[in-house]
Amino acid sequence: MAERLTIIDFVEKYVAQYSKNPFLWEKNLDTNQWEPTTYEETLAKAKRIAAGLMALGVQKGEKISYLSEGRDMWIIGELGVLYAGAVNVPLSIKLGETNDLVFRVKHSDSKYVITSKFQLAKIRAVLPECPMVEKVIIFDQVDDMRENEIYIGDIIEMGDKFLAEHEDLFVQRYKSVGPDDYANISYTSGTTADPKGILLTHRNYTANVEQAHSVIGVGPEDRMLIILPLDHCFAHVAGFYTMMSYGASLGMVPSGKSGKEALRNISPSIQELKPSVMLSVPILAKSFKKNIETTIAKKGKTIEKLYNFALRNAIAYNKEGYNKGTEFVDIFRKPLMLLFDKLIFKAVRQGLGGNMKFFVGGGALLDIDLQRYYYAIGIPMYQGYGLSEATPIISANSPAKHIFGSSGKIVSPMEIKILDADGVEQPFGVKGEICIKGENVMAGYWKNPKSTADTIVDGWLHTGDMGYMRDEEMLYVVGRFKSLLIAADGEKYSPEGIEENLVESSKYIDGALLHNSQDPYTIALITPNKEALKAYAKEIGLDPSTREAKVKMLELLQDEVNMYRKGGRLFGAFPERWLPAAVCVLPDPWTEQNRLLNSSMKVVRGRVEETYKAHMDYAYTPEGKNIVNDMNLASL
């Protein structure tokens, strides 16, 4: 059995091995140059911060909320938190000065907050509702420092003094940290003010890095650009811990004052840092592709036609990746592909820095055509799969083994099985819920034993995702088995609060199910209470069987769905971005007889979505987005 390393053991091991290698790259905005920080410099500064936190009064196991853009100090500071024996609570910078932020700080029992000058206003705004917070540590110097705020530079000075006087206590503290101690509480995106806090231990992280080695490898010469937010464990494992374990280095896109400024900084960062690998999400990959095509189009019709022919030739040759060049005709395609690669695709790759070997895709399922495109231009985008509760990597495609359309080879060591709605294990090729067992499975949900017990059963993590195994190694994820949804930008959220509230708050809605799987918007599938709707039609003087009455019924259902929007009676109950923009009114209720409810009377999402796929597809058309449409009228 592998040694159960803590993150501290892990860092000590690889810093000793690669001490002089550059680990972090950060752009100095004064000199406009990317400057390196070595492995040993990273650790030395982290220890000074850790000692400073101890001097401030941070005790082992205490929680520290963490709200900042990606930067060197994010990583160094978090290592400082862990060396102090504390627990980091990383928060998304997408959170506003709302209940979302208040809930996480309070629910986690955070006594301290670490933030940047750009996020400080949010923290100040919510502090009156978070009386347990004793101190706010700021990464940057600000002119209007308040009484309960302290600059990170002062923490480092306190750490130097503490190390000079109490180094033995510091060493004793970080050596007391065990593999099963919590490293992070990572909050899910919630549709209510009740997201779940995922408890990830030190060993969860180090085990998942070891597992990741079974699918993807890099070298000390490799350099990664992380575009994703650092609050997610994907950036931790696939990003800085995995890169550290290979002696490689990484940089982050300078964030600037706003999200728009950060987006503008992506292209220059790629050109300047010249990464060999990037962490990305589908929405960014689509953006890169669009920029490339725009550039090609500006070069004139001849170049554009040549480019498109080269793409078609390469895609035909590559097939599904693993089987490229296997047809007789590929004898003729290959020399053309090599020629076009030199004439066209080499220049295209220069637009992404010129050194890119591959992307690592995370966040959501990657479109197969996008995979074919990047493979054709010589920068494969390898699809992976995981979730925060698995710390997060479960499978990944890689240079060694890849199949377009798959979610890749499962990591090792880890057990996996596919279960149907009744909990029966399925054979290869048959869809069901993906369940995994291994040291990467979370410790549970913070202060939520019921959700923990529902999600981890006999050591098996029930992911809520639907998929199938092609063979012993390759996993295919095909959608959601239960309720977590995925927005177009890859952010996951739970629809259950909205669904339950729709049914409870409206006498005209018997059942509601929300759907989004990287789609342009969320849709609601509704089973109407037809008797209540008919009674409503009669009340307004209409014959329920007429088209006029059914139009009025649909408009009433739309009003019921809109009750959470501005002007509605329940406005503000849920974040607007998760509310359905289109409604599918279904003809029949969900029952055990039609197998849309299981034996415990829970909706079987996969079966509902499969049964009403045509309705859902129609809801993503301009005609179907309007609730008054032919399909919905027919359902009444």
N, C-alpha and C positions, 0 to 999 in steps of 0.2 A: 504494500500500500504506500502511496506517495506521502512524503512528509507534509504535515498539515501546517503550512506556513501562514503566518500573519502577513498583512501588507508590510508591516515593519520588517519582518524577516526577509521578505521578498525584496524590498528596497535596499536593505543592507547588502544582500547577496549580489545584486546587479550593479550597485554603485561601486562595490569593491572590484567587480570584474571589469567595469567600463569607466572607471573614475574620470579619465581625461577626455572621454568622448563628449561632444556636444549633445545635450539632451533637449534643451529648450531653445527655440529661436523666437525672438520678439523684435518687432520693428521699432526702432528708435525714431520717433516722429520729428525730433530735432535734426538728426543727421540723415534721416530717410534711409538708414541702413538696417538690415536684419542682424542682430547681435546674439551670439550664442551664450548659453549658460551650461557649464559642464555638469556631468552627473554629480561629482563631489561638491560643486558649488550649490547645486540644487538642494542636496541633502543638508549641507552645512546651514544654509539659510532656513530651511524647514525646521531644523533643530533649535535654532535661535528663536523662531516664532513659537515653537512648542514650549520652550522654557519660559518665554514671555507670557504665554497663556497661563502657565502654572503660577507664575508670579502674580498674575492678575486675579488668581483664585479659582481657575477652572479645575474642577475635580474629575477624576476618572468616571467615565460613563455619562457625563453631562452633555447636553445637546447644544449644538451651535448652528443656528440657521445661517445660510450662506447664499447671498444674492449678489451676483456680479456677472459681467460679461466675461467671455473667455480671454485669458491673458496668462502670462507666466505666473503671476502671483496667485491666480486661482489654484493652480496645481501645487505650488510651493506652500501656500496657506493651508490647503487641505491636508497635505502631509504633516504640517505643523499641528493641525487639529488631531490627527490620528496618533502622532508621537506623544501628544499630551494625554492620550488615553480617552479622548472625548469622541463624540459621535457627530459626524457632519450631516446636516439636513440641507442638501442642495435644493435651491428653489429656482424655478424658471423665471427668466427676466420678462417673459410674456405676462406674468401676473401683474395686475394693476393694484392700485391702492384700494383694494376691495376686500370682501369677506374671504375670497380665495387665499389671499396672503395672510390675513389675520388668523384664519383657521389653522394653517400649517404651522405658523410660529407658536400659537397657543397649544395646539394638539400635540406637537412634538415636545412640549415642555422646555423649549429653548430659553436658556438664561442669558445667552449672548447672541449677537448677530454680527456677521462679517459682511461688509458690502463695499461698493465702489461709489465714487462721487456721483456717477450717473444714476444710480439706484437709490441714493440716500434719501431723496425726497419721499419716495414710497415708504421707506422704513419709518421716517419721521412721522408720516401721516397716520401710520397704523399703531405706533407705539402707545398712544393713550389707551388702546384696547388690549395691549399686551403688557400688563404691569409686572409680569414675572421677569421681563428682560432687564438685566442689570447694566449691560454695557454694549455699545455699538462700536465695532472696530472698522475703521475706514481705510481702504487701500491707498487712498490719495489724500493729499493735504487739502483742506478746505478752509476758507477764510472765516466762516461763521461756526466754528466748532462749538458744540454744546457741552453741557456739564457731563452728560452720560456717554460722550463720544471720545474716542481715542484713535490716534493715527497709528497705522501699522508700524511705522518707523519707531515710535515710542515703545511699542510692544517688543520690537527687536532689541532695543536698548535695555529694556527690563530683562529680556532673556539673557543678554550678555552678562548682566550683573548676577542673575540667578545661577547661571552656569559657573561663574567664578566662585560663587559661595556655596552652591548646593548641587554640584554636578552629580553627586551620588544619588540624590533624590530624583533627579531627572532620569538617570539611567534606570533606577529602580522602577519609575513610573512606566517608561515605554517597554521595559522587559516584562512588566506585569500583564501586558495586553495579550490575550489568548486568541486562538483561531476562531472561537465561537463568540467572541465579543463583537458587538455591533460596530460597523464602520459607518454606515449610512442609514438614514431613513429617507427613502425616495418616494415622493408622493405621486400617485396617479393623477391624471386629469379627471375631474369629476364634473357631472352635470348638476350636482347639488353642492351645498357647502360641506359635503362629507366625503372627500376623496380618501383613498386608503394610503396609509404610510407603509411602504414595503421595507421590511427590515433585512438589510444585507450585511452579512458578517464579513470579517477579515478573510475567513477561509472561502466564503462564497466567491470573492473576487480572485484570490490566488488560484483556486481550483478552476475557475472559468478561463483564466489565462493559460493554464496548463492544458485545458481542453482545446482552447483555440489553436494551440501549437499543432494539434492533429489535423488541422485543415488549412491553415495559412502560415506562411513563413516569410520573413524579410531578413535583411542583413544590416550590419552596422553602418553601411554606406547609405542606407535608405533614409528618406526624409518624408515625413507625413505632414500634410496640411489638414487641420481639423476645422471644418466649417460649421459643424454641429455645435449646439450648446453643450457646455460641460456638465450641466446638472444631471444629465442622463448617464446611466451606467454603461451605455454603448460606447460613449466617448472615453470612459475610463478604461474599459477592458480592451476594446478593439483599438483604442487610441493609446493613451500614455502608458498603461501597464504592459501591454503587449510589445509596444515599441521599446520600452525599457528592457524587457526580457531578451531582446535581440541586440541591445547596444545601439539602437537606432535613435533618431531624433525627431522632433515634431515642432510645429509652429501653429499659431492660431491667427485667424484673420483679425486685424485690428477692428474693434467694434465701433468706435466713434460714439457720438452722442445719441444716435438713433438707429433703428433697424434699417432704414434706407441708406444711411451712411455705411453701415456694415456691409450691405449688399454691394454698394459701389466699390468697396475695398477688396472684394473677392478676386476680381480679375487681375488687378495690380499685384495682389499677394501671390497669385499663381505664377505670374511672370517673374517676380523678384525672388521668391523662395525656391522656385523650380522643384516642386515636390515629385517624388517617385510614386507616391500613393496618397490617396485622399479618402477621407470619410465623407460620404455624401448621402443625400436622400433623393428619391425620384424627382421631386419638383425642381431641384437644382440641376440634376442631369438633363431634364427637359429644357431648362433655361440655357445651359451650355450648348446643347444641340441647336437650339433656335439661333443663338448668336453665331455659331459656325455657319449655318445655312444662310443667314443674312449676309455674312462676309463673302461667302461664295457667290451669292446672287449679284453682289456689287461688282464682281469681276467680269460680268458679261455672260451672255447666253451660251457661248461656246464652252467656257470653263464650267459653267453650271451643268451642261449636258454631259461633259466628260466626267465630272464629279458624280453625277447620278448613275452613269453607266458603271463607273468604278465601284460604287456602293453595291449595285445590284449584283455585279460579278463576285465581289467579296462575300456578300451575304449568301449567295448560291453555293459558293465553295465551302463556307464555314458551317453551314447547316445548323445543327444544335450544339456546335462547339466540340463536343467529344468525338463526333463522327465526321469532322471536316476532311475534305479531300478523299472521300471513300468511293465516289462514283467515277466511272471511266472518263466522263466529260471533264472531270476536274483536272485531268492531265493538261487540258488546254486553258482552263481557268487560272491555274496557278501562276504561269509566267505573266499573264495579264495582271494578276493581283500584285505580284512583286513589282512590276513596272509602275502601276498606278500608285503603289505605296510610296515609291521614290518621287514620283512626279506630283502627287496631290496630297496623300494622307500625311506624309512627313511634315509638310507645311501646316496642315490642320493641327497636328500634334504640337507644333511650336506655339500655337495659340493657347495651349494648356501647359506651357512652360518648357516643353521639349523633352522632359525626363520622365514623364508619367508612365509607369508600368501598368497600373490598374487602379480602379476605384474599388472601395468596399462599400456596398450599398446596404443601408439599414433604414429603419423607421417604418417601412411599409413594403408591400409587394411591388416588385419592379416589372414594368411592362416588358414583355418578351421582345417586342420590336425595338425597344430602347437597348436591350441587351445585344441584339443582333447589330444594331447601329454602331455601338461603341467597340464591339469586337471587330467589326469591319474596318474601322479607322485605326485600329491597332492599340486601343486602350480599353481592355475588357472591363466591364463593370460587373463585379461578381456579387450576385444576390446572396444575401444571408437571411437567417430567420432567428428571431429570439423575442424575449419579452423581459421586462424589468424583474419579474419574479424569478427568472432564471439567470439573472446577473450579467448579461442577458443572452449570450450566444448559445443557440441550440444546434444550428447547422450553418454551413456556408459552402458556396462554390469557391473554387480556388484554381490557380494555374494547373495544379496537379490533377484535379478532378472537377469537371464542370459540365452541366447540362442546362442549356437555356430552358427557362420555364420551370426549372426545379428550384427548390430552396437550398439545395446543396447536400453535402455529406454531413451526417450527424457527427457531432464532436465526440471524442473518446477520452476518458471513460465516462459513459453515461448510458442509462437504459432508456428505451423509448417504446411506447405501445400506442396503438390506435384503438379507441373504444367507440362503440355505437351509443345511441341515446339510452340504452338499457345497461350500459357498462360492460358489454361483451366485447372481448378483444377481436379485432378484425385482421384478416389475412392481407398479404401484399396486394396493392392495387385497389383496396376497398377503403372508402372515406370514413372518417370518424373523428372524434376529438383527439388531439395530440396530447399525450401525457408523458411526462419525463421524470426520471429519478436520478439524482446525482448530487455531488457536493456543491453544485451551483444553485440548487434550489433554496430560495429564501428561507429565513428563519420564521417568517410569518408576517402578519400585518400588525402594526403597532396599535395596541389597545383595541383590537378587533378580533377576539378569539373565534367568533362565529364565522366571519369571512375566511379566517385562516383554516378552520376545520372544513369548510365547504370547498376550499381550493386545494389543500394538501390532504390527501387521503392515503393513509398507510405509507407515507413517505413519497407518494406520487403527486406531482404537481399537475393539476388539470388546467391546461393553458387557456381553454375556451376557444382555441383555434381549430379549424377543421383541415384535415389533410390526409395523406396516405403515403405509405412507404412503397417505393418502386421495387426495392430489394432490401438487403440488410443495411445498406448505407445511405441511399438517396431518399430525401424527404421532399414531398410536394405539399405546399400549403395552398389551400384553395379558397379560404374565406374564414368567416367566423362561425364557430360552433355555438357560441353563446354571446353574451351581450356587448362586449367591448367593440366599439366602432373605430374606424380610422379615417380621419379627414384627408383632404387632398394634399396637405403639407406633411402628412405622416403622423400628426398628433393623434393619440388615442384618447377616447373618452367613453364613459359609460352612459348609456341611454336610459337605464332602468328608472331613474327618478322621473324623467319626463313621461315615459310610458305609463308608469303607475299613476302619475298625477292626472294624465289625460283621462284615464278610465274613472278615477275617483271623482274628478271634478266635472265630468260631463255625463249626463244621463243618456246622451245620444251615442256614446262610444262604449262598446262592450270590450273591445280589445285593441291594443295599439302596439306596434313594433316598429322601431326606427331602424333605418339601414343607411350605412355609408361605408364604402370600401374604396377609399381614395377617389371618390366621385366628386363632381363639381359642387354638390350640395347634399344635405341629408333629406331623405324622404321618410314619410310615415305610412305604414300599412295599417289600415283601420278596419275592424269589423264593426259595422254600425248596429245600433239597436233599432231595427227596422220598425218595430211597433211604435216606439217613441217618436220616430221621424214621421210615421203616418199620422199619428195623433197631432203632431205639429202642423202638418199640411192641412188637416181638417180644421184646426183652430184658425188658420188664416184663410179659410174658405175655399180650399182647393181639393180636387179629387186626387188622392195619393197615387193613382195609377197613371196620371197624365205626365207628360214631359215637363210641363210648367211646374208642377209640384215637385218633381224630382230635382229640377234645377234649384228650387228653393231649399230643398233638403241638403243638397251639396253645399250651397252657400252657407247654410247654418253650420254644417260640419267644419267648413273652413273657418268660420268665426270661432268655433270651439278650439280649433288648433291655434288660432291667433290670440287666444286669451293670454298667452305669455309674452306677446309682443307689446310694443309701446301703444298705449291706449286700451289694452286689454285688462280685464279685472285681476289677472295674476301676473302683470308685468313685473319683471325683475326676479321672478322665482328661479329662473335658469339663465345661464349665459346665452345671449342671443345667437352666438355663432353655432350652437349645437341644435337650434330649433329647426324643425323640418320646413323646407321650402316648397315641397310638393307632397300631395296626399294621394295614396292609392286606396280607394274604397273597395273592399273585397266582398264578393257575393255571398260567402258562407262563413259561419262561425268556426273557430278552432275547437275541435273535439278529440276525444280519444279514438272515436270511430274513424275519423279521417286521418288519424295518426299525427295531427298537428299539435296535440297535447300528449305528453308522456303519462306514465302511470301515476306520477305524483302531481299531475295537473299543471305542469310547467310547459310553456310554449317551446316547441322544438324549432328553433330559429332556422336551421338549415333546411328543414322540410318546408316551412312556410315560404322561404325565399325561393326554393326550387319549384314549388307549386305555382307561385305567382311571379315567376321570372318575367313573363311577358308584360304584366302590369308594371313591374319595376322598371323595365327597359323603357316603357312608354312614358313613365314619369320623368325620365331624363331627356325628353324631347320638348320643344317649345309648346306643342299642343297638350302634351300630357302634364306639363307643369301647372296648367290651369285646372283646378279641381273639377270644373264643369267640362267634362270631356266624355267621349262616347263610351269608354271602358267603365268609368265610374257611374255613368247613367245606367248602363246595362246591369251593374251590380245591384242597383236598387230595384 
